[in-house]
């Protein structure tokens, strides 16, 4: 019997009990599939392998660090803080030094760098594990 003769089920095969699934999938619980059954399924469905996704580039990893909503909010707070500091400095005639904005942006940049280092290390470790397998 060929794979084309497998019946279409109204319920997925994995929801059936073991004996029903074996019968529908034309398999045997002691011997498994026949060589012919394996060849037919390989031809119809292809090999049982996961598709490898391409790794992310370092630039993509770095940019992704700054897409976090909390970091975006901190950047907005830093901009508002700098704007208010400069505005008040211009009103008083003093030299504008937005120390709060600089502190916030320093934290944002350090967070981005640390996240980049961790994620790029994880990507390299994952690639090494794939090579081993």
VOGUTI-239694 format. One record per atom (N, C-alpha, C, O): x, z, y. Coordinates in steps of 0.05 Angstrom, whole numbers, plus 5000, padded with zeros to 4 digits. Each point is the difference from the previous one (the first is absolute). Layout:
N
XZY...
//
This chain:
133
501750004976498350005024501850005025502050155000497449705019501649985024499150195021497850124999503949925021499350195022497649905016498650165011501149584989497749895015497450094989497949995013502150104961497550084988499450305004498050104990503750045025499450285006497450015017499749855019498550324973497450015015500450135027501750175004496749755015499950125026498150254997497849984990503250245019498550254998498650075026501049945021496750194976498750105024501350265009499950075024501450074958501650245007502949954994500649864980501250245036502949954995500950124973498950204991503149674997500950084973501050295000499850144980501449955042501250275000497950225002500750234997496749705007497950204999498850034973498350184995502449644986499050024973501550214984502250085007496550014971501650184982502149834986500049765001501850384985502349874989499349784980501149785001497150274981499349804980498649765012500649774992497750275028498749775013502049835015499949764999502050385015502049855014501849844982500649775006500250344971501649864981498649754989501249794997496250244998498449784990499749785021500449764994499050315030499649805022502749865006500049765005502250394995502649895007501449874976502249905002496450094975501049884976502850114992501949854997498150415000502550144993499550194977497750034991504450094998499850184977501450265007502249995012496650234982501250265008502550074984501550175008498949704969502450064984502249805005502450075001496949675001502049795002500349895028502049875006496150185011500249895027499249705001498349924983502849935034499449725002501649844981502250084992496849694999501549824984502049855018499650005024502449874964501949845016498549785015500749945023497449944964498449795013498450115023499949885021498950364976498550135021501850065024499249965023503350134972501850065021500849755015500050005024500649784961500749755012497749895018500549905022497150124968497749905015499650165026499549895021500850374977499650175024502349965020499550005024502949974965502249945018499649745015500649985023498449824963499549745013497750025020500249885022497850274972497750025017500450185024499449935023501850314972500350205022502850035011500350115021501749784965502750025009501250264990498650164987503949895019501350254990498950255014499049995022501250234964499050255010502250135017501350194991499049715033502050105018498950045028498249865009502850345004499250055028501549815018502449944995496349965025501349825019501650175019499050195012503549734992501750165018499549915029499949775006499750435010499749955029502750015013501850154993498549685027502650005014500250265016498150105011504450004990500550245016499749955029500249775010499450445005499749985029502849985013501950134990498249735031502649985015500450265016498150155005504449895003500750245015498550005027499150215009500549565003498649985026497150084996498850145016500049774962497250074995499750304995498150125010503750004976499950294995500350155026498550195005503349725013500450135025497549985018499150195012499749574989497649965016497750174990498450115015501449914958497850154988500250305007498050145000504449955006500350295008498550065026499150235004500649585013498850045026497149915001498849995022500049954955497249934999498250244993497549975000503750264995498550244994498450085025501050005022496550074974498250065023501050245015499750015025501550194962501050235014502349935018500350105022501549734968502349915017499049845023501150025022496949814974498949845022498850185021500349955024498450264967498950195020502250155015499850045024502450034962502250135013501349825021500850095021499449654972501249815019498249985025501049995022496450004973498149995023500350265017499949985025500350254962500450255015502649995016500050095023502149804966502649985014499749825024501150065021497449724976499649815023498450145022500749985024497250164969498450145019501650225014499950035024501750124960501750215012502049885019500450125022500949664971502049885018498749905025501150035022496549854975498649905024499350235019500349975024498750254965499350235017502450125013499950085023502449944962502450115012501149825023500750115021499249644974501049815021498250015024500949995023496550024972498050005022500350255017499949995025500450244962500350255015502750015014500250115022501949774966502649995013499949825025501350075020497349714978499849835024498450135022500649965024497450204969498450145020501650225014499750055024502250084962501650215012502649905010501450145015499449624978502549885009502450094984502349955007497250194970502250094983500749784980498649804997503750244990500949814980498350034975499850224989498949565001498350024976501750034975501649824994498050394991501350044974497950084980499350244997499749574988497850054981501150134974500149874979500650395023501350134977498150024976500849984977496650075028498150024978499749734985500050004975499949795040499749734988502549944984499849884979502650195031502449954986500150164974500949904979498350355022499950164976498149894979500749994976497049935033498049894981501149744987499749964976501449865041501049754990502450044981500449864981501250345024502250074982499050084973501149924980496850245020498850094975498849764985500449974976498349855038498849764988502249834988499749904977502450055037502249844990501450124976500649874981499950405020501250134977498249994976500949964978496550075026498149984978500149724988500049974976500149835041500149724990502549954984500049874980502350235030502549964986500150144973500849894980498250365020500050154975498149874980500649984976497149935033498149864982501249744989499649944977501849925041501349754991502150054979500149864979501550345025502150074980498850074973500949924979497050255022498750084975498749764986500349974976498249875038498649784988501949784990499649894978502550055037501949804991501550104975500649844982500050425017501250114976498249994976500949944978496650115027498049984978499749724990499849954976500249855042499949724992502449924983499749864980502750235028502449944985499950134972500849884981498250375018499850144974498149854982500549984976497249935035498049864985501249744989499549924977502049945040501249754991502050054978500249844981501350385021502050064979498550074973500949924979496950225023498450064976498949754987500049974976499149845041499049744989502249854985499549884979503050135032502249874987500750124973500649864981499150415018500650134974498049944979500649984976496949985032498049934980500049714995498449904984
//
